[in-house]
Amino acid sequence: MSMEQGASYLKETYGLQSTPDEVLGDLKSMLRSFYLHEVRSKEGATELLVALDKAGVKMVAATSSPRDLVTAALERNGLIAYISRIFTNAEVGSSKHSPQIYNVAATYLELANREVCVFEDSLYALQTAVKAGYHTVGIYDKNGEADQRGLEESAEVYVRSLAELMRLF
């Protein structure tokens, strides 16, 4: 979901007295603190991005999170230099239930879907990428997707750590 959709969902599902805009503001405040001070890169991310960069692979980020927060976390973790562009669901106008964010990224990279590999830790987003004809890597996240079995079965490659992909280099 987009942040706005998530705020409406929380209000409706839990009968919150706050308006959707107030819920959204609270969510943004919590996320801002988390991204600015706590988010750490996944194990093996730096090494993988360095190897991909050396191999001449063009990399972009396609995220449901707000651009400023993702940028701050990537900068803090020393990864921003490897990402040529960040695409957000809010900017493309749809969630990852639609392949639009992946399609916009592929167009930017000047690549066909079958030339792009999407890395995802969310089952529904990975399945969207699969249906749209992208190569996929499913990534375990201990705080993420509850259906790791589904993620593993849906992805072309499944890893518990990005460091596992280093064997390809």
Helices and strands as residue ranges (DSSP letters): H 3-14, H 20-37, H 45-54, E 60-63, H 67-76, G 80-82, E 85-88, H 89-92, H 100-109, G 113-115, E 117-120, H 123-131, E 135-139, H 148-154, E 157-159, G 162-168
